[in-house]
Structure formats: C-alpha cells, structure tokens
Amino acid sequence: MEFQDDNLEKFAANGAAPLPETDVNGYVEYDGARIWYAAYGSGMPVILLHGGLGNSGNWGYQVPALIDAGYMAVVVDSRGHGRSTRDSRPYKYELMASDVLAVMDRLLIEKAAVVGWSDGACTGLILARTNPERIAGVFYFACNMDPSGAKEFAPTPIIDRCFSRHVKDYAALSATPDQFDAFVQAVGLMQRTEPNYSTADLAEIKEPVAIVHSEHDEFIKRDHADHLARSIPGAELVLLSGVSHFAPLQRPVQFNDAMLTFLRGITV
C-alpha cells in the first residue's frame, strides 16, 4: 500500500522522511547570508526549492525518488529558513533566486532543472525568466505569480498541523530560534505583495514549464493556474487529484510520478 498522510498527522508528529546521508553539504556565504545546501546522487541536476516557512527536510520523500531515477538532487534552505541565515532586508523572491545561483556556482552546476513548491516554485520561475541559460525547466507546484492568484486565507486543521511542524523545525534548525514570529511576519509580507508578474512577463519564459495544481489547494486559485499555463509559452497544466497544497507530503508517489514524468522530457 502506498504511503499516504492526507491530514498531515504523521508530518506534524515526525516530519517527512529523513534526508539521506551525504558528504556534499555546507554553506555558501552570499550577499549577507549563509545559505545551506546539500546534494545527493549523480546525473542531471535537479534543484528542489521548498515552500515558505519550511526547509529542505520537507523534500524527504522526493530526494530518494530522484536518486533512484538517476538524477542529482540538490536541496537548498531558502534565505532565513532552516539552517540558512538572513540579514535585516525584507524578503524578495529575486534575492532568494540569486541565492540559488550562488549554490549552483559553488557546486559547479552550469544548468539545472528546478522543482519548486509554493514560494520555491515562484523562485524557480523567476530564475527561468531572469537566468534562462542556467535553468533547463521548472516543475512549478502550488504558487501564484501575482497577488490576485491567492485565495483569501482560511485556517484548517491540515494547515495548523503543517505550521506546528514548521515551529518545531525552526526551533531545531535556525541560528536565530527565538525569532520565529518576526520570520513569519517577514515572509508573510513578501507573500502578500509579491511577485507581480504580468502576462507579458510570463510570455518571456521560454524554458519547459509544468504548472502543477492540486484539487484541494488551500492557497492558490485554480483559475490562476490556468492563467499561468496559458500565458507561459508551451507550458503544460498538471492536475493532482485528491491532494492539497501539501501533496509532496500527502501522497508522495502521486507527486513523484508527475515530477519524474516532467523531468524525463528535460535535458541540460
């Protein structure tokens, strides 16, 4: 029977599956921050960018699937998230995109595919527009590219369980464990006001893109996913049934199948 955690009860209690062991990990000192990264396996590089308030450990069900499929999986703790630090500047998706490039440079990765979840998806798509020579394709899961694409926030037990895990992980991993509330406020401000991509901006993205939307996404409007798929040249729309904003944790096999299907069509 395939693993399922639809209500995130297992995630709230124990987190995702632990990431594998690797000797390829460390920090990049870049633009006022220390950015943590790790790499696993070998093959075409795939960079996994987690969602807001989370950390690389949230990809515990995806990294082994990528290794088994013959890819090099690279995880990055976004600026101020997980083990990474930040300075006093406001959060900007473009700044976090530049952090990803710094990690790529450290690992001597000229070009990579990106699998992005929520804020990480936005960061990946910005990279595809601003640095297309470095990005082979973007698997864009569960985010908006302008504020109108977000639903009005409504708390649910699933969201509460995810948030409780973020609280525990931040306390365990962060260099500033007493600053969680300020961290949440800073990330929330970015999410409410950015990005602001127009249809013309989206039309400039030429790399392969999959816009991936869950049937029960708590945060992103379905018609916004449709808009992104229409506006990005050649983009495909992938719909995941029975899951929500947390599909990589809820039904990893379903998410991984869609991810690997997209990656098989990508070359670097």
ZANUTI-795269 format. One record per residue: residue number from 1; residue in one letter; chain; x, y, z of N, C-alpha, C in turn. Coordinates in steps of 0.05 Angstrom, whole numbers, m for minus. Each point is the difference from the previous one (the first is absolute). Layout:
! ZANUTI-795269
NUM, A, A, X, Y, Z, X, Y, Z, X, Y, Z
...
***
This chain:
! ZANUTI-795269
1, M, A, 17, m24, 0, m17, 24, 0, 17, 25, 0
2, E, A, m6, 19, m17, 16, 25, m2, m3, 17, 25
3, F, A, 21, 13, 8, 0, 17, 23, m19, 24, m6
4, Q, A, m16, 6, 20, m17, 24, m1, m1, 14, 27
5, D, A, m1, 26, m1, m3, 16, 25, m17, 24, m7
6, D, A, m25, m6, m9, m17, 21, m11, m6, 22, 21
7, N, A, m2, m7, 25, m6, 20, 21, 25, 11, 14
8, L, A, 24, m8, m10, 26, 9, 10, 4, m7, 30
9, E, A, m14, m20, 9, 4, m8, 28, 29, m11, 5
10, K, A, 9, m16, m19, 28, m11, 2, 20, 22, m2
11, F, A, m5, 18, m19, 19, 23, m4, 1, 17, 25
12, A, A, m22, 6, 12, m1, 17, 24, 15, m14, 23
13, A, A, m2, m26, 2, 12, m15, 22, 30, m4, m4
14, N, A, 8, m7, m25, 28, m9, m4, 14, 14, m23
15, G, A, m13, 17, m15, 12, 11, m24, m1, m19, m23
16, A, A, 12, 8, m23, 1, m18, m23, 21, m22, 5
17, A, A, 3, m18, m19, 22, m20, 2, 27, 15, 2
18, P, A, 18, m10, 16, 26, 14, 1, 15, 0, m26
19, L, A, 14, 21, m5, 17, 2, m24, 23, m21, 2
20, P, A, 9, m10, m23, 23, m19, 1, 25, 13, 11
21, E, A, 19, m16, 6, 27, 10, 8, 14, 9, m25
22, T, A, 16, 21, 2, 17, 9, m22, 24, 16, 11
23, D, A, 22, m3, m14, 24, 16, 6, 0, 27, m14
24, V, A, m19, 3, m19, m1, 25, m16, m20, 18, 13
25, N, A, 8, 16, 19, m18, 19, 13, 17, 21, 13
26, G, A, m13, 22, 6, 15, 22, 12, m15, 27, m3
27, Y, A, 15, 21, 2, m11, 27, m2, 14, 16, m21
28, V, A, m15, 17, m14, 11, 21, m17, m4, 27, 14
29, E, A, 22, 14, 4, m2, 27, 10, m6, 19, m23
30, Y, A, m24, 12, 0, m8, 15, m23, m19, 23, 8
31, D, A, 8, 24, m8, m18, 23, 2, m14, 3, 27
32, G, A, 16, m1, 21, m11, 5, 27, m12, m24, 13
33, A, A, 3, m24, m11, m12, m24, 11, 18, m24, m3
34, R, A, m6, m21, 16, 13, m26, m3, m22, m19, m10
35, I, A, 4, m10, m24, m21, m16, m13, 9, m30, 2
36, W, A, m17, m16, 13, 7, m29, 3, m11, m15, m24
37, Y, A, 16, m20, m8, m7, m17, m23, 10, m28, 5
38, A, A, m11, m19, m15, 10, m27, m1, m6, m12, m27
39, A, A, 17, m19, m9, m4, m14, m25, 2, m30, 3
40, Y, A, m16, m14, m15, m2, m29, 2, 0, m13, m28
41, G, A, 14, m22, m3, m1, m15, m25, 16, 13, m22
42, S, A, m5, m10, m24, 14, 11, m23, m18, m1, m24
43, G, A, 7, 16, m20, m17, 2, m24, m8, 28, m5
44, M, A, m21, 4, m16, m10, 27, m5, m8, 14, 26
45, P, A, 9, 24, 5, m6, 14, 25, m29, 8, 1
46, V, A, m13, m5, 22, m28, 9, 6, 1, 14, 27
47, I, A, m7, 26, 0, 1, 16, 24, m28, 1, 12
48, L, A, m3, m8, 25, m25, 0, 14, m2, 24, 18
49, L, A, m20, 17, m5, m4, 25, 15, m26, m2, 16
50, H, A, 2, 0, 26, m23, m4, 18, m17, 24, 2
51, G, A, m22, m3, 15, m19, 22, 3, 6, 18, 24
52, G, A, m15, 22, 1, 4, 20, 21, m4, m12, 28
53, L, A, 18, 7, 18, 1, m8, 28, 11, m29, 4
54, G, A, 4, m14, m22, 10, m28, 1, 30, m1, m1
55, N, A, 10, m24, m8, 28, m5, m3, 4, m24, m18
56, S, A, 25, m5, m6, 7, m22, m19, m10, m27, 9
57, G, A, m3, m4, 26, m9, m25, 10, m28, m8, m9
58, N, A, m15, 20, m9, m27, m5, m11, 1, m17, m25
59, W, A, 23, m2, m13, 3, m16, m24, 9, m29, 5
60, G, A, m4, m9, 24, 10, m27, 7, m11, m23, m16
61, Y, A, m24, 4, m12, m11, m22, m17, 7, 3, m29
62, Q, A, 11, 23, m8, 7, 5, m28, 30, m6, m6
63, V, A, 18, 6, 19, 28, m3, m5, 7, m29, m7
64, P, A, m9, m20, 15, 6, m28, m8, m11, m8, m27
65, A, A, m24, 10, m7, m12, m6, m26, 17, 11, m22
66, L, A, 11, 24, 3, 18, 12, m20, 26, m16, m2
67, I, A, 12, m7, 22, 25, m16, m1, m5, m26, m14
68, D, A, m22, m14, 7, m6, m25, m13, m5, 2, m30
69, A, A, m9, 23, m9, m6, 5, m28, 25, 10, m15
70, G, A, 22, 3, 13, 25, 7, m13, 6, 30, m2
71, Y, A, m11, 15, 19, 5, 29, 1, 17, 8, 24
72, M, A, 13, 23, m2, 13, 12, 23, m21, 19, 12
73, A, A, m8, m6, 25, m19, 17, 14, 15, 20, 17
74, V, A, m6, 26, m3, 12, 21, 16, m22, 14, 16
75, V, A, 4, 1, 26, m19, 15, 16, 13, 25, 11
76, V, A, m16, 21, 4, 10, 25, 10, m20, 11, 21
77, D, A, 11, 7, 23, m17, 14, 20, m1, 29, m8
78, S, A, m24, 9, m7, m3, 28, m9, 10, 19, 22
79, R, A, 8, 23, m9, 10, 22, 18, m18, 3, 24
80, G, A, 12, m3, 24, m15, 4, 25, m16, m25, 8
81, H, A, m1, m20, m16, m15, m25, 5, 19, m22, 8
82, G, A, m9, m19, 16, 16, m23, 7, 27, 9, 12
83, R, A, 22, m10, m12, 26, 6, 11, 12, 26, m12
84, S, A, m13, 11, m20, 10, 24, m13, m7, 25, 17
85, T, A, 18, 20, m2, m4, 25, 14, m10, 22, m19
86, R, A, m7, 23, 11, m7, 23, m16, 10, 25, 14
87, D, A, 0, 22, m15, 6, 26, 12, m27, 14, 5
88, S, A, 2, 26, 5, m25, 15, 8, m16, 9, m24
89, R, A, 8, m5, m24, m15, 9, m23, m27, m15, m3
90, P, A, m20, 13, m12, m25, m15, m5, 5, m24, m19
91, Y, A, m17, m20, 3, 2, m23, m18, m8, 9, m28
92, K, A, 15, m10, m20, m7, 4, m28, 5, m26, m15
93, Y, A, m19, m7, m17, 4, m25, m15, 25, 2, m18
94, E, A, 5, 24, m11, 24, 3, m17, 26, m5, 16
95, L, A, 0, 9, 25, 23, m4, 17, 4, m30, 5
96, M, A, m22, m14, 6, 3, m29, 4, 8, m15, m25
97, A, A, m9, 11, m23, 9, m12, m26, 30, 3, m3
98, S, A, 11, 23, 8, 29, 4, m2, 15, m19, 19
99, D, A, m12, m7, 22, 12, m19, 19, 3, m27, m14
100, V, A, m20, m8, m15, 1, m26, m14, 23, 0, m20
101, L, A, 3, 22, m14, 23, 1, m19, 26, m2, 14
102, A, A, 2, 12, 24, 25, m3, 16, 6, m29, 7
103, V, A, m21, m15, 7, 4, m28, 6, 8, m15, m25
104, M, A, m13, 6, m23, 8, m13, m25, 29, 5, m6
105, D, A, 9, 25, 4, 28, 6, m5, 18, m16, 18
106, R, A, m7, m2, 26, 17, m15, 18, 2, m29, m8
107, L, A, m21, m12, m10, 0, m28, m8, 8, m4, m30
108, L, A, 8, 22, m13, 9, m1, m28, m22, m10, m18
109, I, A, m25, 7, 5, m23, m8, m16, m6, 23, m20
110, E, A, 4, m6, m25, m5, 20, m21, m29, 4, m5
111, K, A, m15, m22, 1, m28, 1, m7, m15, m23, 14
112, A, A, m24, 6, 9, m15, m20, 16, m30, 4, m5
113, A, A, m15, m22, 5, m29, 2, 2, m7, 8, 29
114, V, A, m23, 13, 3, m9, 8, 26, m27, m13, 5
115, V, A, m3, m11, 24, m26, m9, 11, m6, 19, 23
116, G, A, m20, 17, m4, m7, 19, 21, m27, m4, 11
117, W, A, m2, 5, 26, m25, m4, 15, m7, 27, 13
118, S, A, m23, 11, m7, m10, 25, 12, 21, 22, m4
119, D, A, 10, 13, 21, 20, 21, m5, 24, m10, m17
120, G, A, 7, m25, 4, 22, m11, m16, m6, m1, m30
121, A, A, m26, m5, m6, m9, 0, m28, 3, 28, m12
122, C, A, m8, 20, 15, 2, 28, m10, 30, 7, m5
123, T, A, 17, m8, 19, 29, 5, m3, 10, m13, m25
124, G, A, m8, m25, m5, 9, m14, m24, m9, 12, m26
125, L, A, m25, 10, m1, m9, 12, m24, 13, 27, m5
126, I, A, 6, 15, 21, 15, 25, m3, 27, m6, m11
127, L, A, 13, m21, 9, 26, m8, m11, m2, m6, m30
128, A, A, m22, m14, m8, m3, m7, m28, m2, 25, m17
129, R, A, m12, 21, 10, m3, 25, m15, 26, 17, 0
130, T, A, 13, 1, 24, 22, 18, 2, 27, m12, m7
131, N, A, 2, m27, 3, 25, m14, m6, m6, m25, m16
132, P, A, m12, 2, m24, m8, m23, m15, 23, m19, m7
133, E, A, 24, 11, m2, 23, m17, m8, 7, m19, 22
134, R, A, m10, 4, 25, 6, m18, 22, m22, m20, 7
135, I, A, m24, 4, m12, m23, m16, 8, m10, m16, m24
136, A, A, m1, m26, 4, m9, m19, m21, m30, m3, m1
137, G, A, m14, 5, 22, m29, m3, 1, m9, 4, 29
138, V, A, m26, 5, 3, m11, 5, 27, m25, m16, 4
139, F, A, 0, m17, 20, m24, m14, 10, m11, 18, 22
140, Y, A, m21, 15, m7, m10, 22, 16, m25, m9, 15
141, F, A, 3, m5, 26, m22, m11, 15, m10, 20, 21
142, A, A, m26, 7, m3, m15, 12, 22, 9, 28, 8
143, C, A, 1, 18, m20, 6, 28, 7, m14, 19, m20
144, N, A, 2, 26, 6, m11, 21, m16, 22, 19, m9
145, M, A, m4, 12, m24, 20, 19, m10, m9, 28, 1
146, D, A, m24, 5, 11, m9, 27, 8, m20, m4, 23
147, P, A, m3, 20, 17, m17, m4, 24, m28, m8, m6
148, S, A, m11, 6, m23, m28, m7, m6, m4, m30, m2
149, G, A, 21, m15, m3, m2, m29, m2, m3, m15, 26
150, A, A, 2, 14, 22, m2, m12, 27, m28, 1, 10
151, K, A, m9, m21, 13, m26, 0, 13, 2, 16, 26
152, E, A, m23, 9, 10, m1, 12, 27, 7, m22, 20
153, F, A, 17, 6, 19, 10, m20, 19, m23, m10, 18
154, A, A, m2, m26, 3, m20, m12, 18, 14, m23, 14
155, P, A, 4, 1, 26, 14, m21, 15, m15, m26, m2
156, T, A, 15, m22, 0, m11, m27, 0, 17, m17, 18
157, P, A, m10, m23, 9, 17, m18, 16, 25, m9, m14
158, I, A, m1, m4, m26, 24, m8, m15, 21, 22, 1
159, I, A, m9, 25, m5, 19, 23, 1, 11, 2, 28
160, D, A, m16, m3, 20, 9, 2, 28, 22, m21, 5
161, R, A, m4, m24, m10, 20, m21, 5, 26, 6, m14
162, C, A, m2, 10, m24, 24, 8, m14, 15, 22, 14
163, F, A, m15, 20, 9, 12, 23, 14, 14, m10, 26
164, S, A, m13, m18, 14, 12, m10, 25, 27, m14, m5
165, R, A, 2, m14, m23, 25, m12, m8, 21, 21, m6
166, H, A, m9, 21, m14, 19, 22, m6, 11, 12, 26
167, V, A, m17, 4, 20, 9, 11, 25, 22, m17, 12
168, K, A, m5, m26, 1, 20, m19, 12, 26, 0, m16
169, D, A, m2, m1, m27, 24, m1, m16, 16, 26, 2
170, Y, A, m14, 23, 1, 15, 25, 2, 15, 1, 26
171, A, A, m12, m9, 22, 13, 0, 26, 25, m18, m1
172, A, A, m2, m22, m14, 22, m20, 0, 22, 8, m19
173, L, A, m6, 13, m22, 20, 5, m21, 11, 28, m2
174, S, A, m16, 20, 7, 8, 28, m5, 22, 9, 18
175, A, A, 17, 18, m12, 20, 14, 16, m12, 21, 18
176, T, A, m25, 7, m5, m15, 20, 16, m26, m12, 10
177, P, A, 0, m20, 16, m24, m15, 7, m21, 17, 15
178, D, A, 8, 23, 11, m19, 16, 15, m14, 21, m18
179, Q, A, 5, 0, m26, m11, 20, m18, m21, m11, m19
180, F, A, m14, m21, 8, m19, m12, m18, m23, 19, m8
181, D, A, m10, 15, 20, m23, 17, m6, 8, 22, m21
182, A, A, 24, 11, 4, 9, 21, m19, 4, m13, m28
183, F, A, 10, m24, 0, 4, m15, m25, m26, m4, m15
184, V, A, m21, m9, 15, m26, m4, m12, m11, 26, m12
185, Q, A, 3, 22, 15, m10, 26, m9, 14, 9, m25
186, A, A, 27, m4, m1, 15, 9, m23, m7, m17, m25
187, V, A, m2, m26, 3, m7, m17, m23, m29, 6, m9
188, G, A, m18, 4, 19, m27, 6, m7, m3, 26, m15
189, L, A, 15, 20, 6, 0, 25, m15, 7, m4, m29
190, M, A, 22, m15, m4, 8, m6, m27, m22, m15, m15
191, Q, A, m12, m20, 13, m20, m16, m14, m25, 16, m7
192, R, A, m7, 20, 16, m24, 16, m5, 4, 21, m22
193, T, A, 25, 7, m5, 5, 23, m18, 16, m8, m25
194, E, A, 11, m24, m1, 17, m8, m22, m7, m28, m8
195, P, A, 9, m9, m24, 11, 16, m21, m22, 15, m15
196, N, A, 7, 15, m20, m20, 15, m15, 6, m3, m30
197, Y, A, m1, m25, m9, 5, m6, m28, m24, 5, m17
198, S, A, 3, 15, m21, m21, 5, m20, m1, m22, m20
199, T, A, m21, 0, m16, m2, m20, m22, 24, 3, m19
200, A, A, 9, 25, m4, 23, 4, m17, 26, m12, 12
201, D, A, 2, 3, 26, 23, m12, 14, 0, m31, m3
202, L, A, m23, m12, 4, m2, m29, m3, 7, m9, m28
203, A, A, m8, 16, m20, 5, m7, m28, 29, m1, m7
204, E, A, 17, 12, 17, 29, 0, m5, 14, m26, 8
205, I, A, m15, m17, 15, 12, m25, 10, m1, m21, m23
206, K, A, 23, m9, m8, 1, m18, m23, 8, m29, 7
207, E, A, 8, m4, 25, 9, m27, 8, m25, m18, 4
208, P, A, 3, m26, 0, m22, m18, 6, m11, 5, 28
209, V, A, m26, 2, 2, m13, 5, 26, m24, m18, 3
210, A, A, m3, m12, 23, m25, m14, 8, m12, 16, 23
211, I, A, m25, 10, m4, m15, 13, 21, m16, m22, 13
212, V, A, 6, m5, 25, m11, m23, 15, m19, 10, 22
213, H, A, m25, m9, m1, m20, 10, 18, m16, m23, 13
214, S, A, m4, 2, 26, m14, m21, 14, m30, 6, 2
215, E, A, m15, m21, 0, m29, 2, 1, m10, 17, 24
216, H, A, 13, m3, 23, m10, 12, 24, 20, 21, 11
217, D, A, 15, 14, m18, 20, 19, 9, m14, 21, 18
218, E, A, 11, 5, 24, m12, 18, 18, 7, 29, m5
219, F, A, 21, 5, m17, 10, 27, m3, m2, 12, m28
220, I, A, 0, m17, m21, 3, 9, m27, m26, m6, m16
221, K, A, m9, 20, m15, m25, m3, m15, 6, m17, m25
222, R, A, m19, m17, m7, 3, m17, m24, 1, 17, m25
223, D, A, m16, 21, m1, 1, 17, m25, 26, 14, m3
224, H, A, 15, 4, 22, 27, 12, m3, 19, m20, m12
225, A, A, m2, m25, 8, 16, m21, m13, m6, m1, m29
226, D, A, m25, 1, m8, m8, 0, m28, 13, 24, m14
227, H, A, m1, 23, 12, 12, 25, m11, 30, m4, m5
228, L, A, 14, m11, 19, 29, m4, m3, 5, m19, m23
229, A, A, m15, m22, m2, 5, m19, m21, m6, 12, m27
230, R, A, m20, 17, m2, m6, 14, m26, 21, 20, m7
231, S, A, 12, 14, 20, 16, 23, m5, 30, m7, m5
232, I, A, 9, m22, 10, 28, m9, m4, 1, m17, m25
233, P, A, 15, 8, m20, 1, m15, m25, 7, m29, 4
234, G, A, m17, m18, m10, 6, m28, 1, m5, m14, 27
235, A, A, m9, 15, 20, m3, m12, 27, m22, m20, 0
236, E, A, 3, m21, 16, m22, m19, 4, m12, 3, 27
237, L, A, m26, m7, 2, m14, 1, 25, m3, m29, 10
238, V, A, 9, m5, 25, m1, m26, 12, m18, 2, 25
239, L, A, m21, m16, 1, m19, 1, 22, 4, m25, 18
240, L, A, 2, 4, 26, 3, m21, 19, m26, m3, 16
241, S, A, m12, m24, m3, m26, m4, 13, 3, m9, 29
242, G, A, m19, 7, 17, m1, m11, 27, 19, 12, 20
243, V, A, 17, 19, m8, 20, 11, 17, m2, 30, 2
244, S, A, 16, 13, 17, m2, 29, 3, 28, 13, m4
245, H, A, 4, 22, 12, 25, 15, m2, 24, m16, 10
246, F, A, m6, m22, 14, 21, m15, 13, 4, m28, m13
247, A, A, m6, m1, m26, 1, m26, m15, 26, m15, 3
248, P, A, 24, 13, 0, 24, m16, 2, 2, m16, 26
249, L, A, m14, 9, 21, m1, m14, 25, m24, m18, 2
250, Q, A, m22, 8, m12, m25, m16, 3, 1, m26, m16
251, R, A, 7, 2, m25, 1, m24, m18, 25, 2, m17
252, P, A, 23, m7, 12, 25, 4, m14, 2, m15, m27
253, V, A, m11, m24, m2, 2, m15, m25, m14, 15, m22
254, Q, A, m24, 10, 5, m14, 16, m20, 16, 24, m9
255, F, A, 10, 15, 19, 16, 24, m6, 25, m8, m15
256, N, A, 14, m20, 9, 25, m8, m12, m4, m10, m29
257, D, A, m21, m14, m5, m6, m9, m27, m2, 23, m19
258, A, A, m15, 21, 8, m3, 24, m17, 26, 14, m3
259, M, A, 15, 2, 22, 27, 14, m1, 19, m15, m19
260, L, A, 1, m26, 2, 19, m15, m17, m9, m1, m29
261, T, A, m26, 0, m5, m10, 1, m27, 9, 26, m14
262, F, A, m2, 22, 15, 10, 26, m11, 30, 0, m4
263, L, A, 15, m10, 19, 29, 1, m2, 11, m18, m22
264, R, A, m14, m21, m7, 9, m17, m22, 0, 14, m26
265, G, A, m15, 22, m3, m1, 15, m25, 20, 23, 0
266, I, A, 17, 2, 21, 19, 23, 3, 28, m10, m5
267, T, A, 15, 17, m14, 29, m5, m4, 15, 25, 8
268, V, A, 25, m3, 8, 17, 23, 7, 23, 2, m20
***
